[in-house]
Amino acid sequence: MKKLLAFTAGIALAAGLATTVSAQEITLRAVSFIPKNNPILVPANNWVAEVNQAMKGKLQINWVGGSEVIPRNQLLEAVRTGVLDIAITVTADYQDQFLPAPAYWLSRLSPSEERKSGFFNYMVDEHKKLNVQLVGRLQMSPFYLWVKKEPKSLADLKGLKMRTASLYDRFMRELGMTPVNINAPETFTALEGGVVDGLGWPPQGVKAQGWSKHVKYAIDLPFFEWSNTVALVNLPKWNTLPEPTRKELSELTAAFEPKMVKYFRDQIEDEWKALAAEGVKRVKFSDAENKKYLDTAYDVEWKALSAKLPPDIVAKLKQISGN
């Protein structure tokens, strides 16, 4: 009997060890909306590296590339349907399917403040309706409009053809500009060939991508500081992850966001110095026109949002986004 019990215990122990040894590391395949080596995605690369280091043996993110792998306008569908596990994308690209999207770039709160205000949880619930799990923000930076010729007033902006990525289409149109959708890698050629007269973009990347060779003026009136780059996970895939794994990934991302913000603020300061050395000048208008410019950026978006969502939802979004 003792030998039988010992034998049975040995089998149970062996089974337990086999389970531990056979437990496999989960790999999630990720694609970004622009090439992963783009300067504005440096923090996203850092996030992936931090997650992979901290969660080695449990979970790894395999970031296989950007728009050259899956076109950016197909990213949401890819992650929603499970073709892709993680999308590093911008909410502006799927705002037709996600009506609260503009609140991301209209927010006046930092990512950490959004987690306290209820903004983050609200967006998590809304994203689940798209069959995706929101994990967090991976990029911030105020946007600027960059042009080839120096504008002396708002009137000088009328008629300009501007590279856009849907985020500031309404703003550009309200200023009398013509937005033109062009993928980031094709922007240099579009500037060089006269297809566009300028673009909207954060300070990061303008020099590195050679655009500063053509755009020598930045309208120094930053808008949409918190941008709208997020990490999304296919919801069924997320639900299959062990609860401790989901918790750890969520906590790692929340802890990463303040570091991401600091990185970008330091980078912005360095980028302006480098751009000045390239001959890029920062320009403004009169006080009245400066105010009109910035008011327009936000007003057109809230107005558009008010046409799509009930007044109580718009009021809630304003409240939890610090507006």
C-alpha positions as CSV (number, residue, x, y, z in Angstrom):
1,M,0.0,0.0,0.0
2,K,2.8,2.4,0.9
3,K,4.5,1.6,-2.4
4,L,1.3,2.3,-4.2
5,L,0.7,5.6,-2.5
6,A,4.3,6.6,-3.2
7,F,3.9,5.6,-6.8
8,T,0.7,7.6,-7.1
9,A,2.2,10.7,-5.5
10,G,5.1,10.4,-7.9
11,I,2.8,10.4,-10.9
12,A,1.0,13.5,-9.5
13,L,4.2,15.3,-9.0
14,A,5.5,14.4,-12.4
15,A,2.2,15.5,-13.9
16,G,2.5,18.8,-12.1
17,L,6.1,19.3,-13.3
18,A,5.0,18.4,-16.9
19,T,2.3,21.0,-16.7
20,T,4.7,23.7,-15.6
21,V,7.3,22.8,-18.2
22,S,4.7,22.6,-21.0
23,A,3.2,26.0,-20.1
24,Q,4.0,28.0,-23.2
25,E,4.8,31.6,-23.6
26,I,2.1,33.5,-25.4
27,T,3.1,35.5,-28.4
28,L,0.9,38.4,-29.7
29,R,1.5,39.6,-33.3
30,A,1.5,43.4,-33.6
31,V,1.3,45.8,-36.5
32,S,1.5,49.7,-36.4
33,F,-0.2,52.3,-38.5
34,I,3.2,53.7,-39.7
35,P,6.6,52.0,-40.0
36,K,7.9,50.9,-36.6
37,N,11.1,52.8,-37.1
38,N,9.3,56.1,-37.4
39,P,10.6,58.6,-34.8
40,I,7.3,59.1,-33.2
41,L,7.0,55.4,-32.5
42,V,10.2,55.3,-30.4
43,P,8.2,55.1,-27.1
44,A,5.9,52.4,-28.6
45,N,9.1,50.4,-29.3
46,N,10.2,51.0,-25.7
47,W,6.8,49.8,-24.5
48,V,7.1,46.6,-26.4
49,A,10.7,46.1,-25.1
50,E,9.6,46.7,-21.5
51,V,6.6,44.3,-21.8
52,N,8.8,41.6,-23.4
53,Q,11.4,41.9,-20.7
54,A,9.1,42.0,-17.8
55,M,6.8,39.3,-19.1
56,K,9.4,36.9,-20.5
57,G,8.1,33.3,-20.2
58,K,4.5,34.5,-20.0
59,L,3.8,36.9,-22.9
60,Q,5.8,38.4,-25.8
61,I,4.8,41.0,-28.4
62,N,6.1,40.3,-31.9
63,W,5.9,43.7,-33.7
64,V,6.3,42.6,-37.3
65,G,6.0,46.0,-39.0
66,G,3.8,48.9,-40.0
67,S,1.7,50.0,-42.9
68,E,3.9,47.9,-45.3
69,V,2.4,44.8,-43.6
70,I,-1.2,45.9,-43.2
71,P,-2.5,49.2,-44.7
72,R,-3.3,51.6,-41.8
73,N,-7.0,51.9,-42.9
74,Q,-7.3,48.1,-42.5
75,L,-5.7,47.8,-39.1
76,L,-8.9,48.0,-37.0
77,E,-10.6,45.4,-39.1
78,A,-7.6,43.2,-38.8
79,V,-7.4,43.3,-35.0
80,R,-11.2,43.2,-34.7
81,T,-11.5,40.0,-36.6
82,G,-8.5,38.4,-35.1
83,V,-6.3,38.4,-38.2
84,L,-4.0,40.5,-36.0
85,D,-3.5,40.3,-32.2
86,I,-2.4,43.9,-31.5
87,A,-2.8,47.1,-33.5
88,I,-0.8,50.2,-32.6
89,T,-3.0,52.6,-34.4
90,V,-4.7,56.0,-34.2
91,T,-8.4,56.5,-33.3
92,A,-8.7,59.0,-36.1
93,D,-8.4,56.2,-38.6
94,Y,-11.5,54.5,-37.4
95,Q,-13.6,57.4,-36.2
96,D,-16.4,56.6,-38.5
97,Q,-16.9,53.3,-36.6
98,F,-15.9,54.8,-33.2
99,L,-17.8,58.0,-32.7
100,P,-16.1,59.2,-29.4
101,A,-12.7,59.1,-31.2
102,P,-12.2,62.9,-31.3
103,A,-12.3,63.1,-27.5
104,Y,-8.8,61.5,-27.6
105,W,-7.2,64.5,-29.3
106,L,-9.5,67.0,-27.7
107,S,-8.6,65.8,-24.2
108,R,-6.9,68.4,-21.9
109,L,-5.7,65.7,-19.5
110,S,-2.6,63.6,-19.4
111,P,-3.0,59.8,-19.8
112,S,-2.5,59.3,-16.0
113,E,-5.2,61.9,-15.3
114,E,-7.5,60.2,-17.8
115,R,-7.3,57.0,-15.8
116,K,-8.5,58.9,-12.7
117,S,-11.2,61.0,-14.4
118,G,-13.1,58.0,-15.8
119,F,-12.0,58.7,-19.4
120,F,-9.9,55.6,-19.8
121,N,-12.5,53.2,-18.4
122,Y,-15.2,54.9,-20.6
123,M,-13.0,54.3,-23.7
124,V,-12.3,50.7,-22.7
125,D,-16.1,50.0,-22.6
126,E,-16.7,51.7,-25.9
127,H,-13.8,49.9,-27.6
128,K,-15.2,46.5,-26.5
129,K,-18.2,47.2,-28.8
130,L,-15.7,47.0,-31.6
131,N,-14.4,43.6,-30.3
132,V,-11.1,45.1,-29.2
133,Q,-9.5,45.7,-25.8
134,L,-8.0,49.2,-25.2
135,V,-4.7,48.9,-23.4
136,G,-3.4,52.4,-23.3
137,R,-1.8,55.4,-25.0
138,L,1.6,55.1,-26.7
139,Q,2.3,58.5,-28.1
140,M,1.7,62.2,-27.3
141,S,2.8,65.4,-28.9
142,P,1.1,68.6,-29.9
143,F,0.5,68.9,-33.6
144,Y,1.6,71.8,-35.8
145,L,1.0,72.8,-39.4
146,W,4.1,73.0,-41.5
147,V,4.2,75.0,-44.8
148,K,6.7,75.9,-47.5
149,K,6.0,79.6,-47.7
150,E,5.7,81.9,-44.7
151,P,2.1,82.8,-43.9
152,K,1.6,86.3,-42.6
153,S,-2.0,85.8,-41.7
154,L,-4.8,83.2,-41.7
155,A,-5.7,84.4,-45.2
156,D,-2.4,83.1,-46.5
157,L,-3.4,79.5,-45.5
158,K,-6.4,79.5,-47.9
159,G,-6.0,77.3,-50.9
160,L,-3.0,75.4,-49.6
161,K,-2.9,71.6,-50.2
162,M,-1.9,69.9,-47.0
163,R,-0.9,66.3,-46.3
164,T,-3.2,65.0,-43.7
165,A,-4.1,61.7,-42.0
166,S,-7.7,62.5,-41.2
167,L,-7.0,63.8,-37.7
168,Y,-7.2,67.5,-38.7
169,D,-9.2,67.4,-41.9
170,R,-12.0,69.5,-40.5
171,F,-9.6,72.0,-39.0
172,M,-7.8,72.4,-42.4
173,R,-11.0,72.8,-44.3
174,E,-12.3,75.4,-41.9
175,L,-9.1,77.4,-42.5
176,G,-9.6,77.1,-46.3
177,M,-7.0,74.5,-46.9
178,T,-7.4,71.3,-48.9
179,P,-6.5,68.1,-47.0
180,V,-4.8,65.4,-49.0
181,N,-4.5,61.8,-47.6
182,I,-0.9,60.6,-48.1
183,N,0.9,57.8,-46.3
184,A,3.9,59.1,-44.2
185,P,6.5,57.3,-46.3
186,E,5.2,59.1,-49.5
187,T,5.1,62.6,-47.9
188,F,8.7,63.6,-49.0
189,T,7.9,62.9,-52.6
190,A,4.6,64.7,-52.4
191,L,6.3,67.8,-51.0
192,E,9.1,67.6,-53.5
193,G,6.8,67.2,-56.4
194,G,4.4,70.0,-55.4
195,V,1.5,67.6,-54.7
196,V,1.1,69.3,-51.3
197,D,2.2,72.6,-49.9
198,G,2.7,71.4,-46.4
199,L,1.5,69.0,-43.7
200,G,0.2,68.4,-40.2
201,W,2.6,66.6,-37.9
202,P,4.3,66.8,-34.5
203,P,7.8,68.2,-34.3
204,Q,9.3,64.7,-34.1
205,G,10.2,63.2,-37.4
206,V,10.0,66.4,-39.6
207,K,13.8,66.6,-39.8
208,A,14.5,62.9,-39.7
209,Q,12.2,62.2,-42.6
210,G,13.7,65.0,-44.7
211,W,10.5,67.1,-44.8
212,S,12.3,70.1,-43.3
213,K,14.1,70.4,-46.7
214,H,10.8,71.6,-48.1
215,V,8.7,73.0,-45.2
216,K,10.6,75.9,-43.7
217,Y,7.8,77.4,-41.6
218,A,5.9,75.9,-38.6
219,I,2.8,77.7,-37.3
220,D,3.8,77.9,-33.7
221,L,0.3,77.3,-32.3
222,P,0.3,73.7,-31.1
223,F,-3.0,71.8,-30.9
224,F,-4.3,68.4,-29.9
225,E,-1.5,67.8,-27.5
226,W,-2.4,64.3,-26.5
227,S,-2.7,62.9,-30.0
228,N,-4.6,59.6,-30.3
229,T,-2.2,56.7,-30.7
230,V,-3.4,53.6,-28.8
231,A,-2.7,49.9,-28.4
232,L,-5.6,47.6,-29.1
233,V,-5.8,43.9,-28.6
234,N,-8.3,41.5,-30.2
235,L,-11.0,41.1,-27.5
236,P,-11.4,37.3,-27.8
237,K,-7.6,36.9,-27.7
238,W,-7.4,39.2,-24.6
239,N,-10.1,37.1,-22.9
240,T,-8.1,34.0,-23.4
241,L,-5.1,35.4,-21.6
242,P,-4.7,34.3,-18.0
243,E,-6.1,37.0,-15.7
244,P,-2.7,37.6,-14.0
245,T,-1.2,38.2,-17.5
246,R,-3.9,40.7,-18.4
247,K,-3.5,42.4,-15.1
248,E,0.3,42.6,-15.5
249,L,0.1,43.9,-19.1
250,S,-2.4,46.6,-18.0
251,E,-0.3,47.7,-15.0
252,L,2.9,47.8,-17.1
253,T,1.2,50.0,-19.7
254,A,-0.3,52.4,-17.0
255,A,3.2,52.7,-15.5
256,F,4.7,53.3,-18.9
257,E,2.5,56.2,-19.9
258,P,4.2,58.9,-17.7
259,K,7.6,57.8,-19.0
260,M,6.2,58.1,-22.6
261,V,5.0,61.7,-21.8
262,K,8.4,62.7,-20.4
263,Y,10.2,61.2,-23.4
264,F,8.1,63.2,-25.8
265,R,8.4,66.5,-23.9
266,D,12.2,66.1,-23.9
267,Q,12.2,65.2,-27.5
268,I,10.1,68.2,-28.6
269,E,12.7,70.5,-27.0
270,D,15.5,68.8,-28.8
271,E,13.7,68.7,-32.1
272,W,13.0,72.4,-32.2
273,K,16.7,73.0,-31.7
274,A,17.5,70.7,-34.6
275,L,14.9,72.2,-36.8
276,A,16.1,75.7,-36.2
277,A,19.6,74.6,-37.3
278,E,17.8,73.4,-40.5
279,G,16.4,76.8,-41.1
280,V,12.9,76.1,-40.0
281,K,11.2,79.2,-38.5
282,R,8.3,79.2,-36.0
283,V,5.7,81.8,-36.9
284,K,2.5,83.2,-35.4
285,F,-0.2,85.7,-36.4
286,S,-1.9,88.5,-34.5
287,D,-3.2,87.8,-31.1
288,A,-6.8,87.7,-32.4
289,E,-5.9,85.4,-35.3
290,N,-3.9,83.1,-33.0
291,K,-6.9,82.7,-30.8
292,K,-9.2,82.1,-33.8
293,Y,-6.7,79.5,-35.1
294,L,-6.7,77.5,-31.9
295,D,-10.4,77.9,-31.2
296,T,-11.1,76.7,-34.7
297,A,-9.1,73.5,-34.1
298,Y,-11.2,72.5,-31.1
299,D,-14.6,74.0,-32.0
300,V,-14.9,72.2,-35.3
301,E,-14.3,68.9,-33.6
302,W,-16.7,69.4,-30.8
303,K,-19.3,70.6,-33.3
304,A,-18.8,67.5,-35.5
305,L,-19.0,65.3,-32.4
306,S,-22.2,67.0,-31.3
307,A,-23.8,66.2,-34.6
308,K,-23.1,62.5,-34.1
309,L,-23.7,61.9,-30.4
310,P,-26.5,62.8,-27.9
311,P,-25.9,66.0,-25.9
312,D,-25.5,64.1,-22.6
313,I,-22.7,61.9,-24.1
314,V,-20.9,65.0,-25.5
315,A,-21.2,66.7,-22.1
316,K,-19.8,63.6,-20.4
317,L,-16.9,63.4,-22.8
318,K,-16.1,67.0,-22.2
319,Q,-16.2,66.5,-18.4
320,I,-14.0,63.4,-18.3
321,S,-11.5,64.9,-20.8
322,G,-11.0,68.1,-18.8
323,N,-12.8,70.4,-21.2
